C-alpha cells in the first residue's frame, strides 16, 4: 500500500521534471487554456510511459520545489474530462495529499496517469492544439510529435523503485490517526474505522442529528494509510453510512433564492474495501437542481453582472451592492443550472476579481465552481 505523501516526497527528491513526472504550481481546468495544457501533459506522459504510472504534482514551486499547496480539488469527474478530449485515454486519478505545514484546506494535488498501452491523441481541437495531435515528453517538456510515433518502455524500473520506497508501515498509520484526531481536529467530533484489517479512514466535523439521521459540516475525511484526503468542505454538509466493507458519503448543497434555502443531495461516493488489499471508489451524481422563473433569474443575473463591472472599475459599492455580492456565487450558480450558460464565464471573471475585496465571497465562489464542475462533467 503506497503512502502518497511519501510518494510525492520521493518524486520531488528524485530529480527534476522528466519523462514520467511533471510538477505545477497550479492548474486551472475551468478555463480553456488551462484545460488544454493539462490535457497535453496527460497525453504526453501517457505516451511516454506505456507500462508504468506517471505523475503530475500540483502545488509546488518550480524553481526550488517548495511545497506551497493548492485548494482541495474534487476529482470525481476528471476521468470524464479526459475521456471527452482524448483518444485512447489513460486511466487518471487526482488525489489530495495533506502536508502538516500547509494551512487548513490546502493540499498537494497528485495526478496519477496509467496508459492503456495505445497511442493517446487529442480527439478534437482545444485552444491552440488541433484534434489528432500526439504529444510525448522530451525531458521536462511535453512536445508534439508527427512522425516516428512508437511507445517505448523507458521508466518502469525507476518508477517501481520510487513506489517501493513509498510503501506504508504501521508506525506511519498510527502517527496519521493520532495526528488527525488529537492535533488537526481536536476541536471537532472525530472518529475512525478500520476496514478489512488494513484500511483506516478518519473523519471529523461538526456533528448534528436530525430525525435520527447524523450530518456533518466543516468535514474532513482521510484514508490514513495512503495519506489521501477523500473529502473536504468548509461549507457543505454530508451524511456518512458505514458497513463492514463500505464507507459511503452523501454530499448536500444549500441552494435557494433569499430565504427559500434548502439542502439538495448532490453526489453519493461509495468506497468498497476488498479482502485482497484493494479498494474501489464509485461516485454517482444525484443532483436535481431547483428550477426558478426565468424572468426573476434574468433580473438577478443582470444585477450580478452590474456588480462585477463595478468591481472591475474599482467603483464604490453601496450597502445593497455588498449584500447582493455575498449572494452572487450562489445566484450565478442557480442561473447556470437554469440554462444561463454564460453565467459560468462570469463566475470565472468574478473569481479573478473578488479575492482582494472579500475573502468570504471568494471562498463561496470556489464552492459554487466546484459544484458546477461536477455537474458539467457528470
HELIX and SHEET records of a PDB file:
HELIX    1   1 UNK A    4  UNK A   14  1                                  11    
HELIX    2   2 UNK A   32  UNK A   48  1                                  17    
HELIX    3   3 UNK A   78  UNK A   85  1                                   8    
HELIX    4   4 UNK A  156  UNK A  165  1                                  10    
HELIX    5   5 UNK A  170  UNK A  178  1                                   9    
HELIX    6   6 UNK A  179  UNK A  184  3                                   6    
HELIX    7   7 UNK A  224  UNK A  226  5                                   3    
HELIX    8   8 UNK A  294  UNK A  312  1                                  19    
HELIX    9   9 UNK A  319  UNK A  337  1                                  19    
HELIX   10  10 UNK A  343  UNK A  354  1                                  12    
HELIX   11  11 UNK A  359  UNK A  376  1                                  18    
SHEET    1   A 4 UNK A  21  UNK A  24  0                                        
SHEET    2   A 4 UNK A  54  UNK A  58  1                                        
SHEET    3   A 4 UNK A 106  UNK A 114 -1                                        
SHEET    4   A 4 UNK A  70  UNK A  71 -1                                        
SHEET    1   B 4 UNK A  21  UNK A  24  0                                        
SHEET    2   B 4 UNK A  54  UNK A  58  1                                        
SHEET    3   B 4 UNK A 106  UNK A 114 -1                                        
SHEET    4   B 4 UNK A  91  UNK A  97 -1                                        
SHEET    1   C 2 UNK A  86  UNK A  87  0                                        
SHEET    2   C 2 UNK A 121  UNK A 122 -1                                        
SHEET    1   D 2 UNK A 135  UNK A 138  0                                        
SHEET    2   D 2 UNK A 141  UNK A 144 -1                                        
SHEET    1   E 4 UNK A 189  UNK A 195  0                                        
SHEET    2   E 4 UNK A 199  UNK A 210 -1                                        
SHEET    3   E 4 UNK A 213  UNK A 223 -1                                        
SHEET    4   E 4 UNK A 228  UNK A 233 -1                                        
SHEET    1   F 4 UNK A 237  UNK A 242  0                                        
SHEET    2   F 4 UNK A 246  UNK A 257 -1                                        
SHEET    3   F 4 UNK A 260  UNK A 273 -1                                        
SHEET    4   F 4 UNK A 279  UNK A 285 -1                                        
END                                                                             
